[in-house]
Amino acid sequence: MLVLYLSLLDGEDEGKFERLYYKYRRLMFTCAKEILKDDVLAEDAVHEAFLRLTKYMKK
């Protein structure tokens, strides 16, 4: 999935995004799963959050 996110970014932001992704992906999934009580919904929520983050990193 990381490859998809990195393809949406330019070279400068890729390193920043990759560090954020590896640092927070498990924590985000755990929190989302606790709230949503469903693995698939939690994965979707984390995916959407990272997609939105790619949009804001361009600014």
PDB file of N, H, CA, C and O in Angstrom:
ATOM      1  N   MET A   1       0.818  -1.187   0.000  1.00  0.00           N
ATOM      2  CA  MET A   1       0.000   0.000   0.000  1.00  0.00           C
ATOM      3  C   MET A   1       0.865   1.255   0.000  1.00  0.00           C
ATOM      4  O   MET A   1       0.479   2.286  -0.552  1.00  0.00           O
ATOM      5  N   LEU A   2       2.020   1.161   0.613  1.00  0.00           N
ATOM      6  H   LEU A   2       2.334   0.324   1.061  1.00  0.00           H
ATOM      7  CA  LEU A   2       2.910   2.317   0.683  1.00  0.00           C
ATOM      8  C   LEU A   2       3.275   2.810  -0.709  1.00  0.00           C
ATOM      9  O   LEU A   2       3.398   4.016  -0.920  1.00  0.00           O
ATOM     10  N   VAL A   3       3.447   1.912  -1.650  1.00  0.00           N
ATOM     11  H   VAL A   3       3.347   0.932  -1.479  1.00  0.00           H
ATOM     12  CA  VAL A   3       3.816   2.292  -3.017  1.00  0.00           C
ATOM     13  C   VAL A   3       2.736   3.193  -3.622  1.00  0.00           C
ATOM     14  O   VAL A   3       3.052   4.161  -4.314  1.00  0.00           O
ATOM     15  N   LEU A   4       1.483   2.884  -3.367  1.00  0.00           N
ATOM     16  H   LEU A   4       1.226   2.098  -2.805  1.00  0.00           H
ATOM     17  CA  LEU A   4       0.387   3.707  -3.870  1.00  0.00           C
ATOM     18  C   LEU A   4       0.495   5.121  -3.331  1.00  0.00           C
ATOM     19  O   LEU A   4       0.391   6.084  -4.091  1.00  0.00           O
ATOM     20  N   TYR A   5       0.703   5.257  -2.036  1.00  0.00           N
ATOM     21  H   TYR A   5       0.788   4.475  -1.419  1.00  0.00           H
ATOM     22  CA  TYR A   5       0.800   6.585  -1.431  1.00  0.00           C
ATOM     23  C   TYR A   5       2.003   7.353  -1.974  1.00  0.00           C
ATOM     24  O   TYR A   5       1.901   8.543  -2.272  1.00  0.00           O
ATOM     25  N   LEU A   6       3.131   6.680  -2.100  1.00  0.00           N
ATOM     26  H   LEU A   6       3.214   5.714  -1.857  1.00  0.00           H
ATOM     27  CA  LEU A   6       4.337   7.347  -2.581  1.00  0.00           C
ATOM     28  C   LEU A   6       4.193   7.792  -4.029  1.00  0.00           C
ATOM     29  O   LEU A   6       4.796   8.785  -4.436  1.00  0.00           O
ATOM     30  N   SER A   7       3.407   7.071  -4.803  1.00  0.00           N
ATOM     31  H   SER A   7       2.917   6.263  -4.473  1.00  0.00           H
ATOM     32  CA  SER A   7       3.191   7.474  -6.192  1.00  0.00           C
ATOM     33  C   SER A   7       2.404   8.777  -6.295  1.00  0.00           C
ATOM     34  O   SER A   7       2.426   9.431  -7.337  1.00  0.00           O
ATOM     35  N   LEU A   8       1.718   9.154  -5.236  1.00  0.00           N
ATOM     36  H   LEU A   8       1.701   8.622  -4.390  1.00  0.00           H
ATOM     37  CA  LEU A   8       0.943  10.386  -5.223  1.00  0.00           C
ATOM     38  C   LEU A   8       1.766  11.594  -4.776  1.00  0.00           C
ATOM     39  O   LEU A   8       1.274  12.722  -4.795  1.00  0.00           O
ATOM     40  N   LEU A   9       3.006  11.362  -4.377  1.00  0.00           N
ATOM     41  H   LEU A   9       3.405  10.445  -4.361  1.00  0.00           H
ATOM     42  CA  LEU A   9       3.853  12.423  -3.846  1.00  0.00           C
ATOM     43  C   LEU A   9       5.045  12.683  -4.743  1.00  0.00           C
ATOM     44  O   LEU A   9       5.397  11.863  -5.591  1.00  0.00           O
ATOM     45  N   ASP A  10       5.665  13.846  -4.541  1.00  0.00           N
ATOM     46  H   ASP A  10       5.379  14.512  -3.853  1.00  0.00           H
ATOM     47  CA  ASP A  10       6.911  14.108  -5.259  1.00  0.00           C
ATOM     48  C   ASP A  10       8.084  13.668  -4.387  1.00  0.00           C
ATOM     49  O   ASP A  10       7.888  13.298  -3.230  1.00  0.00           O
ATOM     50  N   GLY A  11       9.269  13.703  -4.917  1.00  0.00           N
ATOM     51  H   GLY A  11       9.428  14.003  -5.858  1.00  0.00           H
ATOM     52  CA  GLY A  11      10.448  13.159  -4.251  1.00  0.00           C
ATOM     53  C   GLY A  11      10.724  13.715  -2.879  1.00  0.00           C
ATOM     54  O   GLY A  11      11.120  12.975  -1.978  1.00  0.00           O
ATOM     55  N   GLU A  12      10.522  15.005  -2.701  1.00  0.00           N
ATOM     56  H   GLU A  12      10.200  15.606  -3.432  1.00  0.00           H
ATOM     57  CA  GLU A  12      10.839  15.643  -1.421  1.00  0.00           C
ATOM     58  C   GLU A  12       9.958  15.134  -0.289  1.00  0.00           C
ATOM     59  O   GLU A  12      10.434  14.924   0.826  1.00  0.00           O
ATOM     60  N   ASP A  13       8.677  14.935  -0.571  1.00  0.00           N
ATOM     61  H   ASP A  13       8.290  15.106  -1.477  1.00  0.00           H
ATOM     62  CA  ASP A  13       7.730  14.524   0.462  1.00  0.00           C
ATOM     63  C   ASP A  13       7.704  13.019   0.706  1.00  0.00           C
ATOM     64  O   ASP A  13       7.164  12.567   1.716  1.00  0.00           O
ATOM     65  N   GLU A  14       8.270  12.252  -0.190  1.00  0.00           N
ATOM     66  H   GLU A  14       8.708  12.620  -1.010  1.00  0.00           H
ATOM     67  CA  GLU A  14       8.221  10.792  -0.051  1.00  0.00           C
ATOM     68  C   GLU A  14       8.887  10.311   1.231  1.00  0.00           C
ATOM     69  O   GLU A  14       8.339   9.461   1.934  1.00  0.00           O
ATOM     70  N   GLY A  15      10.051  10.840   1.537  1.00  0.00           N
ATOM     71  H   GLY A  15      10.496  11.530   0.966  1.00  0.00           H
ATOM     72  CA  GLY A  15      10.761  10.422   2.740  1.00  0.00           C
ATOM     73  C   GLY A  15      10.006  10.771   4.005  1.00  0.00           C
ATOM     74  O   GLY A  15       9.940   9.965   4.933  1.00  0.00           O
ATOM     75  N   LYS A  16       9.438  11.963   4.051  1.00  0.00           N
ATOM     76  H   LYS A  16       9.492  12.618   3.297  1.00  0.00           H
ATOM     77  CA  LYS A  16       8.654  12.391   5.213  1.00  0.00           C
ATOM     78  C   LYS A  16       7.444  11.483   5.393  1.00  0.00           C
ATOM     79  O   LYS A  16       7.145  11.021   6.494  1.00  0.00           O
ATOM     80  N   PHE A  17       6.758  11.240   4.276  1.00  0.00           N
ATOM     81  H   PHE A  17       7.001  11.615   3.381  1.00  0.00           H
ATOM     82  CA  PHE A  17       5.560  10.414   4.345  1.00  0.00           C
ATOM     83  C   PHE A  17       5.903   8.999   4.783  1.00  0.00           C
ATOM     84  O   PHE A  17       5.199   8.419   5.609  1.00  0.00           O
ATOM     85  N   GLU A  18       6.968   8.442   4.245  1.00  0.00           N
ATOM     86  H   GLU A  18       7.540   8.913   3.573  1.00  0.00           H
ATOM     87  CA  GLU A  18       7.357   7.080   4.589  1.00  0.00           C
ATOM     88  C   GLU A  18       7.649   6.949   6.086  1.00  0.00           C
ATOM     89  O   GLU A  18       7.261   5.965   6.714  1.00  0.00           O
ATOM     90  N   ARG A  19       8.329   7.935   6.646  1.00  0.00           N
ATOM     91  H   ARG A  19       8.645   8.735   6.135  1.00  0.00           H
ATOM     92  CA  ARG A  19       8.600   7.910   8.089  1.00  0.00           C
ATOM     93  C   ARG A  19       7.303   7.968   8.892  1.00  0.00           C
ATOM     94  O   ARG A  19       7.141   7.229   9.863  1.00  0.00           O
ATOM     95  N   LEU A  20       6.379   8.844   8.491  1.00  0.00           N
ATOM     96  H   LEU A  20       6.511   9.444   7.702  1.00  0.00           H
ATOM     97  CA  LEU A  20       5.092   8.926   9.180  1.00  0.00           C
ATOM     98  C   LEU A  20       4.314   7.619   9.058  1.00  0.00           C
ATOM     99  O   LEU A  20       3.710   7.158  10.027  1.00  0.00           O
ATOM    100  N   TYR A  21       4.330   7.025   7.870  1.00  0.00           N
ATOM    101  H   TYR A  21       4.820   7.399   7.082  1.00  0.00           H
ATOM    102  CA  TYR A  21       3.597   5.789   7.627  1.00  0.00           C
ATOM    103  C   TYR A  21       4.091   4.672   8.542  1.00  0.00           C
ATOM    104  O   TYR A  21       3.293   4.017   9.212  1.00  0.00           O
ATOM    105  N   TYR A  22       5.397   4.455   8.570  1.00  0.00           N
ATOM    106  H   TYR A  22       6.046   4.987   8.026  1.00  0.00           H
ATOM    107  CA  TYR A  22       5.935   3.364   9.385  1.00  0.00           C
ATOM    108  C   TYR A  22       5.819   3.632  10.879  1.00  0.00           C
ATOM    109  O   TYR A  22       5.714   2.697  11.673  1.00  0.00           O
ATOM    110  N   LYS A  23       5.836   4.885  11.259  1.00  0.00           N
ATOM    111  H   LYS A  23       5.921   5.644  10.614  1.00  0.00           H
ATOM    112  CA  LYS A  23       5.745   5.214  12.681  1.00  0.00           C
ATOM    113  C   LYS A  23       4.322   5.053  13.216  1.00  0.00           C
ATOM    114  O   LYS A  23       4.140   4.614  14.352  1.00  0.00           O
ATOM    115  N   TYR A  24       3.300   5.405  12.409  1.00  0.00           N
ATOM    116  H   TYR A  24       3.447   5.762  11.487  1.00  0.00           H
ATOM    117  CA  TYR A  24       1.934   5.501  12.931  1.00  0.00           C
ATOM    118  C   TYR A  24       0.932   4.485  12.387  1.00  0.00           C
ATOM    119  O   TYR A  24      -0.190   4.422  12.890  1.00  0.00           O
ATOM    120  N   ARG A  25       1.289   3.695  11.387  1.00  0.00           N
ATOM    121  H   ARG A  25       2.201   3.746  10.979  1.00  0.00           H
ATOM    122  CA  ARG A  25       0.282   2.822  10.776  1.00  0.00           C
ATOM    123  C   ARG A  25      -0.317   1.829  11.765  1.00  0.00           C
ATOM    124  O   ARG A  25      -1.534   1.638  11.782  1.00  0.00           O
ATOM    125  N   ARG A  26       0.499   1.204  12.574  1.00  0.00           N
ATOM    126  H   ARG A  26       1.487   1.358  12.561  1.00  0.00           H
ATOM    127  CA  ARG A  26      -0.034   0.219  13.539  1.00  0.00           C
ATOM    128  C   ARG A  26      -0.879   0.887  14.619  1.00  0.00           C
ATOM    129  O   ARG A  26      -1.936   0.378  14.992  1.00  0.00           O
ATOM    130  N   LEU A  27      -0.413   2.018  15.115  1.00  0.00           N
ATOM    131  H   LEU A  27       0.446   2.432  14.813  1.00  0.00           H
ATOM    132  CA  LEU A  27      -1.177   2.749  16.132  1.00  0.00           C
ATOM    133  C   LEU A  27      -2.523   3.202  15.572  1.00  0.00           C
ATOM    134  O   LEU A  27      -3.553   3.076  16.236  1.00  0.00           O
ATOM    135  N   MET A  28      -2.510   3.723  14.362  1.00  0.00           N
ATOM    136  H   MET A  28      -1.675   3.826  13.823  1.00  0.00           H
ATOM    137  CA  MET A  28      -3.758   4.166  13.728  1.00  0.00           C
ATOM    138  C   MET A  28      -4.720   2.991  13.540  1.00  0.00           C
ATOM    139  O   MET A  28      -5.918   3.114  13.793  1.00  0.00           O
ATOM    140  N   PHE A  29      -4.188   1.863  13.098  1.00  0.00           N
ATOM    141  H   PHE A  29      -3.214   1.763  12.893  1.00  0.00           H
ATOM    142  CA  PHE A  29      -5.046   0.692  12.902  1.00  0.00           C
ATOM    143  C   PHE A  29      -5.625   0.216  14.235  1.00  0.00           C
ATOM    144  O   PHE A  29      -6.811  -0.104  14.316  1.00  0.00           O
ATOM    145  N   THR A  30      -4.808   0.169  15.263  1.00  0.00           N
ATOM    146  H   THR A  30      -3.845   0.430  15.197  1.00  0.00           H
ATOM    147  CA  THR A  30      -5.272  -0.274  16.576  1.00  0.00           C
ATOM    148  C   THR A  30      -6.374   0.635  17.109  1.00  0.00           C
ATOM    149  O   THR A  30      -7.391   0.156  17.611  1.00  0.00           O
ATOM    150  N   CYS A  31      -6.175   1.931  17.000  1.00  0.00           N
ATOM    151  H   CYS A  31      -5.349   2.320  16.592  1.00  0.00           H
ATOM    152  CA  CYS A  31      -7.196   2.888  17.460  1.00  0.00           C
ATOM    153  C   CYS A  31      -8.476   2.755  16.648  1.00  0.00           C
ATOM    154  O   CYS A  31      -9.573   2.740  17.206  1.00  0.00           O
ATOM    155  N   ALA A  32      -8.335   2.658  15.336  1.00  0.00           N
ATOM    156  H   ALA A  32      -7.444   2.670  14.882  1.00  0.00           H
ATOM    157  CA  ALA A  32      -9.515   2.531  14.481  1.00  0.00           C
ATOM    158  C   ALA A  32     -10.266   1.229  14.763  1.00  0.00           C
ATOM    159  O   ALA A  32     -11.497   1.211  14.777  1.00  0.00           O
ATOM    160  N   LYS A  33      -9.536   0.156  14.985  1.00  0.00           N
ATOM    161  H   LYS A  33      -8.536   0.171  14.973  1.00  0.00           H
ATOM    162  CA  LYS A  33     -10.178  -1.129  15.274  1.00  0.00           C
ATOM    163  C   LYS A  33     -10.928  -1.077  16.602  1.00  0.00           C
ATOM    164  O   LYS A  33     -12.017  -1.636  16.733  1.00  0.00           O
ATOM    165  N   GLU A  34     -10.342  -0.409  17.571  1.00  0.00           N
ATOM    166  H   GLU A  34      -9.457   0.045  17.465  1.00  0.00           H
ATOM    167  CA  GLU A  34     -10.994  -0.277  18.875  1.00  0.00           C
ATOM    168  C   GLU A  34     -12.302   0.505  18.763  1.00  0.00           C
ATOM    169  O   GLU A  34     -13.288   0.181  19.426  1.00  0.00           O
ATOM    170  N   ILE A  35     -12.301   1.521  17.931  1.00  0.00           N
ATOM    171  H   ILE A  35     -11.500   1.784  17.393  1.00  0.00           H
ATOM    172  CA  ILE A  35     -13.490   2.350  17.762  1.00  0.00           C
ATOM    173  C   ILE A  35     -14.528   1.650  16.883  1.00  0.00           C
ATOM    174  O   ILE A  35     -15.713   1.622  17.215  1.00  0.00           O
ATOM    175  N   LEU A  36     -14.080   1.093  15.773  1.00  0.00           N
ATOM    176  H   LEU A  36     -13.117   1.116  15.504  1.00  0.00           H
ATOM    177  CA  LEU A  36     -15.003   0.535  14.784  1.00  0.00           C
ATOM    178  C   LEU A  36     -15.370  -0.925  15.021  1.00  0.00           C
ATOM    179  O   LEU A  36     -16.379  -1.405  14.504  1.00  0.00           O
ATOM    180  N   LYS A  37     -14.559  -1.630  15.797  1.00  0.00           N
ATOM    181  H   LYS A  37     -13.739  -1.240  16.217  1.00  0.00           H
ATOM    182  CA  LYS A  37     -14.811  -3.042  16.132  1.00  0.00           C
ATOM    183  C   LYS A  37     -14.850  -3.959  14.908  1.00  0.00           C
ATOM    184  O   LYS A  37     -15.552  -4.970  14.902  1.00  0.00           O
ATOM    185  N   ASP A  38     -14.088  -3.593  13.869  1.00  0.00           N
ATOM    186  H   ASP A  38     -13.518  -2.771  13.873  1.00  0.00           H
ATOM    187  CA  ASP A  38     -14.079  -4.383  12.642  1.00  0.00           C
ATOM    188  C   ASP A  38     -12.757  -4.142  11.924  1.00  0.00           C
ATOM    189  O   ASP A  38     -12.372  -2.998  11.687  1.00  0.00           O
ATOM    190  N   ASP A  39     -12.064  -5.228  11.578  1.00  0.00           N
ATOM    191  H   ASP A  39     -12.377  -6.158  11.770  1.00  0.00           H
ATOM    192  CA  ASP A  39     -10.753  -5.097  10.926  1.00  0.00           C
ATOM    193  C   ASP A  39     -10.829  -4.396   9.574  1.00  0.00           C
ATOM    194  O   ASP A  39     -10.018  -3.520   9.272  1.00  0.00           O
ATOM    195  N   VAL A  40     -11.804  -4.787   8.768  1.00  0.00           N
ATOM    196  H   VAL A  40     -12.463  -5.499   9.013  1.00  0.00           H
ATOM    197  CA  VAL A  40     -11.903  -4.222   7.419  1.00  0.00           C
ATOM    198  C   VAL A  40     -12.225  -2.734   7.480  1.00  0.00           C
ATOM    199  O   VAL A  40     -11.634  -1.937   6.751  1.00  0.00           O
ATOM    200  N   LEU A  41     -13.150  -2.363   8.337  1.00  0.00           N
ATOM    201  H   LEU A  41     -13.631  -3.010   8.929  1.00  0.00           H
ATOM    202  CA  LEU A  41     -13.485  -0.946   8.471  1.00  0.00           C
ATOM    203  C   LEU A  41     -12.297  -0.151   9.015  1.00  0.00           C
ATOM    204  O   LEU A  41     -12.074   0.991   8.613  1.00  0.00           O
ATOM    205  N   ALA A  42     -11.547  -0.749   9.917  1.00  0.00           N
ATOM    206  H   ALA A  42     -11.728  -1.677  10.243  1.00  0.00           H
ATOM    207  CA  ALA A  42     -10.371  -0.083  10.466  1.00  0.00           C
ATOM    208  C   ALA A  42      -9.309   0.121   9.384  1.00  0.00           C
ATOM    209  O   ALA A  42      -8.692   1.184   9.305  1.00  0.00           O
ATOM    210  N   GLU A  43      -9.101  -0.894   8.560  1.00  0.00           N
ATOM    211  H   GLU A  43      -9.602  -1.757   8.625  1.00  0.00           H
ATOM    212  CA  GLU A  43      -8.147  -0.760   7.455  1.00  0.00           C
ATOM    213  C   GLU A  43      -8.579   0.336   6.495  1.00  0.00           C
ATOM    214  O   GLU A  43      -7.751   1.123   6.034  1.00  0.00           O
ATOM    215  N   ASP A  44      -9.862   0.391   6.194  1.00  0.00           N
ATOM    216  H   ASP A  44     -10.534  -0.248   6.568  1.00  0.00           H
ATOM    217  CA  ASP A  44     -10.373   1.437   5.301  1.00  0.00           C
ATOM    218  C   ASP A  44     -10.177   2.829   5.899  1.00  0.00           C
ATOM    219  O   ASP A  44      -9.814   3.766   5.188  1.00  0.00           O
ATOM    220  N   ALA A  45     -10.412   2.963   7.180  1.00  0.00           N
ATOM    221  H   ALA A  45     -10.707   2.202   7.757  1.00  0.00           H
ATOM    222  CA  ALA A  45     -10.254   4.254   7.840  1.00  0.00           C
ATOM    223  C   ALA A  45      -8.798   4.714   7.804  1.00  0.00           C
ATOM    224  O   ALA A  45      -8.520   5.884   7.542  1.00  0.00           O
ATOM    225  N   VAL A  46      -7.888   3.810   8.061  1.00  0.00           N
ATOM    226  H   VAL A  46      -8.113   2.859   8.274  1.00  0.00           H
ATOM    227  CA  VAL A  46      -6.460   4.151   8.029  1.00  0.00           C
ATOM    228  C   VAL A  46      -6.035   4.499   6.604  1.00  0.00           C
ATOM    229  O   VAL A  46      -5.280   5.447   6.390  1.00  0.00           O
ATOM    230  N   HIS A  47      -6.514   3.740   5.651  1.00  0.00           N
ATOM    231  H   HIS A  47      -7.127   2.969   5.826  1.00  0.00           H
ATOM    232  CA  HIS A  47      -6.208   4.014   4.246  1.00  0.00           C
ATOM    233  C   HIS A  47      -6.690   5.416   3.859  1.00  0.00           C
ATOM    234  O   HIS A  47      -5.947   6.181   3.245  1.00  0.00           O
ATOM    235  N   GLU A  48      -7.918   5.746   4.211  1.00  0.00           N
ATOM    236  H   GLU A  48      -8.522   5.124   4.710  1.00  0.00           H
ATOM    237  CA  GLU A  48      -8.460   7.072   3.904  1.00  0.00           C
ATOM    238  C   GLU A  48      -7.645   8.175   4.571  1.00  0.00           C
ATOM    239  O   GLU A  48      -7.407   9.224   3.974  1.00  0.00           O
ATOM    240  N   ALA A  49      -7.225   7.939   5.794  1.00  0.00           N
ATOM    241  H   ALA A  49      -7.418   7.086   6.279  1.00  0.00           H
ATOM    242  CA  ALA A  49      -6.418   8.940   6.503  1.00  0.00           C
ATOM    243  C   ALA A  49      -5.089   9.177   5.793  1.00  0.00           C
ATOM    244  O   ALA A  49      -4.657  10.321   5.651  1.00  0.00           O
ATOM    245  N   PHE A  50      -4.446   8.116   5.351  1.00  0.00           N
ATOM    246  H   PHE A  50      -4.797   7.187   5.466  1.00  0.00           H
ATOM    247  CA  PHE A  50      -3.175   8.280   4.653  1.00  0.00           C
ATOM    248  C   PHE A  50      -3.368   8.923   3.276  1.00  0.00           C
ATOM    249  O   PHE A  50      -2.522   9.703   2.838  1.00  0.00           O
ATOM    250  N   LEU A  51      -4.462   8.607   2.595  1.00  0.00           N
ATOM    251  H   LEU A  51      -5.149   7.974   2.950  1.00  0.00           H
ATOM    252  CA  LEU A  51      -4.737   9.272   1.325  1.00  0.00           C
ATOM    253  C   LEU A  51      -4.920  10.777   1.519  1.00  0.00           C
ATOM    254  O   LEU A  51      -4.406  11.579   0.739  1.00  0.00           O
ATOM    255  N   ARG A  52      -5.643  11.144   2.547  1.00  0.00           N
ATOM    256  H   ARG A  52      -6.060  10.492   3.181  1.00  0.00           H
ATOM    257  CA  ARG A  52      -5.826  12.573   2.832  1.00  0.00           C
ATOM    258  C   ARG A  52      -4.501  13.235   3.191  1.00  0.00           C
ATOM    259  O   ARG A  52      -4.245  14.382   2.825  1.00  0.00           O
ATOM    260  N   LEU A  53      -3.685  12.509   3.898  1.00  0.00           N
ATOM    261  H   LEU A  53      -3.893  11.578   4.195  1.00  0.00           H
ATOM    262  CA  LEU A  53      -2.379  13.063   4.269  1.00  0.00           C
ATOM    263  C   LEU A  53      -1.532  13.358   3.038  1.00  0.00           C
ATOM    264  O   LEU A  53      -0.795  14.344   3.024  1.00  0.00           O
ATOM    265  N   THR A  54      -1.621  12.526   2.006  1.00  0.00           N
ATOM    266  H   THR A  54      -2.219  11.725   2.018  1.00  0.00           H
ATOM    267  CA  THR A  54      -0.845  12.786   0.792  1.00  0.00           C
ATOM    268  C   THR A  54      -1.267  14.101   0.153  1.00  0.00           C
ATOM    269  O   THR A  54      -0.434  14.811  -0.410  1.00  0.00           O
ATOM    270  N   LYS A  55      -2.540  14.427   0.233  1.00  0.00           N
ATOM    271  H   LYS A  55      -3.216  13.850   0.690  1.00  0.00           H
ATOM    272  CA  LYS A  55      -3.029  15.695  -0.334  1.00  0.00           C
ATOM    273  C   LYS A  55      -2.466  16.884   0.432  1.00  0.00           C
ATOM    274  O   LYS A  55      -2.092  17.890  -0.172  1.00  0.00           O
ATOM    275  N   TYR A  56      -2.402  16.776   1.760  1.00  0.00           N
ATOM    276  H   TYR A  56      -2.706  15.959   2.250  1.00  0.00           H
ATOM    277  CA  TYR A  56      -1.920  17.892   2.566  1.00  0.00           C
ATOM    278  C   TYR A  56      -0.416  18.041   2.547  1.00  0.00           C
ATOM    279  O   TYR A  56       0.102  19.130   2.794  1.00  0.00           O
ATOM    280  N   MET A  57       0.286  16.974   2.262  1.00  0.00           N
ATOM    281  H   MET A  57      -0.135  16.090   2.061  1.00  0.00           H
ATOM    282  CA  MET A  57       1.755  17.063   2.215  1.00  0.00           C
ATOM    283  C   MET A  57       2.209  17.873   1.011  1.00  0.00           C
ATOM    284  O   MET A  57       3.315  18.414   1.013  1.00  0.00           O
ATOM    285  N   LYS A  58       1.382  17.962  -0.005  1.00  0.00           N
ATOM    286  H   LYS A  58       0.484  17.522  -0.007  1.00  0.00           H
ATOM    287  CA  LYS A  58       1.739  18.735  -1.195  1.00  0.00           C
ATOM    288  C   LYS A  58       1.689  20.233  -0.927  1.00  0.00           C
ATOM    289  O   LYS A  58       2.290  21.014  -1.666  1.00  0.00           O
ATOM    290  N   LYS A  59       0.986  20.640   0.113  1.00  0.00           N
ATOM    291  H   LYS A  59       0.498  20.006   0.713  1.00  0.00           H
ATOM    292  CA  LYS A  59       0.842  22.072   0.416  1.00  0.00           C
ATOM    293  C   LYS A  59       1.976  22.600   1.231  1.00  0.00           C
ATOM    294  O   LYS A  59       1.997  23.785   1.565  1.00  0.00           O
TER     295      LYS A  59
END
